[in-house]
Amino acid sequence: MANIFKSSIGKKLIMSISGLFLILFLLLHLTINFFSVIDSITNDFGAPDGLFQMGCDFMSLPIITVMVPILALGFIIHIMYACILTISNLCSRGGYFRYKVSSNAKTDSWASKNMLALGIIVLGLLVFHLTHFWADMQLQEWMGKEADNPYDLLTTTFGTWWQVAIYVVWFGALWFHLTHGFWSAFQTIGWNNKIWIGRLKVLAYIFATLIFLGFTTVAINSYMEALKIGA
Ligand code: HEM
């Protein structure tokens, strides 16, 4: 059993299962954030009984809060194994340059060759993101203080165009990461016949684009709400 974690396929399996878990989180996270756009449409942006406020209240229920360490572990395992796999690939191929030459096949997408670099950008900006929201919400509650108003955090974070631009670059890196990660995860868990790989690659682009457009809409909508109140 222990050998499975040491074998290359075992490590890839851990990468895919943790990746699919993070994909589920992204879907839930986007759904709740998108409530803020619906609130704008229904004129409830900032209202105490707005959909986004209700989503945030739901996320702070104890049953959901206990999931936070599991989510953090999912991120840590995914990143740790990405580094382990990349290093062992480099060693077996004789260095970065050899890797580049040997993987120049036309079928390899740009994203597939740059997954580690893309992952590092996604992670770096995730830390930046947590200081904007998580640190003023859940962390405050853990310290026995009151969480900041989530609508205020949206208009403060996205109140300047350059902050929106940084976030859109982040969503762009996530888009590339997902266009490869999504189908590759399913391939590793066994959906690796020719027909399904083709379908999964198309689904990967649809899913990555949905995530990109969804989060970008939330950011731009918050920017427009900030303009309205002059934040
Ligand atoms: C417009 C884009 C986004 C907005 C408005 C947003 C909003 C938020 C908010 C309000 C929280 C705090 C939740 C709480 O403490 O109860 C949060 C936390 C978090 N966000 Fe985001 N987020 C966005 C994009 C992303 C993306 C793209 C990722 C992943 C790559 C991400 C990962 C996380 C994580 C890991 C947490 C901490 C766990 C949690 O509290 O749910 N977020 N975000």
Boltz pocket constraint, residues with backbone or C-beta under 6 A from the ligand:
constraints:
  - pocket:
      binder: B
      contacts: [[A, 29], [A, 33], [A, 56], [A, 59], [A, 60], [A, 68], [A, 71], [A, 122], [A, 126], [A, 129], [A, 130], [A, 133], [A, 134], [A, 137], [A, 138], [A, 139], [A, 150], [A, 154], [A, 171], [A, 174], [A, 214], [A, 215], [A, 216], [A, 218], [A, 219]]
      max_distance: 6.0
